[in-house]
Amino acid sequence: MPSGNVSQAGDADLVAALGDYRTESGRGLLELVDASPVLLIFVRHFNCSFCRATLDEVSKIRAQILAKGVNPVFVHLGTPEVAKPWFDFFKLSDVERVSNPDASLYQHPVFGLGRVNPIWHLVNPMVWWGWLRGDLFRYGIGPVKDDGQQMPGVFFLKDRKIAKAFRYKTIADEPPFLKLIR
């Protein structure tokens, strides 16, 4: 199972990164982290079957995440108008989310989420395996409308630190959401 390294950047780097971003509801990311631990979930684009699977999985385990006192927060590459129907569909309407079309938060050194040519996804056996195991049939696929090169990631933020991180190696990776918040 792929796993990311816990960030070695100091607290000041994380605070600087979070201080520049607000959710669609107007709350600052740093404010959210100061209020409770946050599971910060970066998704690619909403026509990606694996991103839809992520929304569905988080929706299904949301009660368990909240029971641990953790607030799930999504970061996406679309506009709020594009994102809203997807979050509504997966019953995540009230979850905090950050619209980041320029991918600046994804690419901030503290998170360091990579970029991969979308053609690589089409020839990667792990991606094909993910589609064949059912994600393509359950969640569909559509044209890339946002940045198809940007890779996703999941970060557990606690006490102004990255406590645990999961950086995808392929778009078909399955983050261990509940293990990240232990």
Secondary structure as GFF3:
##gff-version 3
##sequence-region A 1 182
A	DSSP	alpha_helix	11	19	.	.	.	ID=ss1
A	DSSP	alpha_helix	29	35	.	.	.	ID=ss2
A	DSSP	beta_strand	38	42	.	.	.	ID=ss3
A	DSSP	alpha_helix	49	67	.	.	.	ID=ss4
A	DSSP	beta_strand	71	76	.	.	.	ID=ss5
A	DSSP	alpha_helix	80	89	.	.	.	ID=ss6
A	DSSP	beta_strand	96	99	.	.	.	ID=ss7
A	DSSP	alpha_helix	118	123	.	.	.	ID=ss8
A	DSSP	alpha_helix	125	130	.	.	.	ID=ss9
A	DSSP	pi_helix	131	135	.	.	.	ID=ss10
A	DSSP	alpha_helix	136	139	.	.	.	ID=ss11
A	DSSP	beta_strand	153	158	.	.	.	ID=ss12
A	DSSP	beta_strand	161	167	.	.	.	ID=ss13
A	DSSP	alpha_helix	177	180	.	.	.	ID=ss14
###
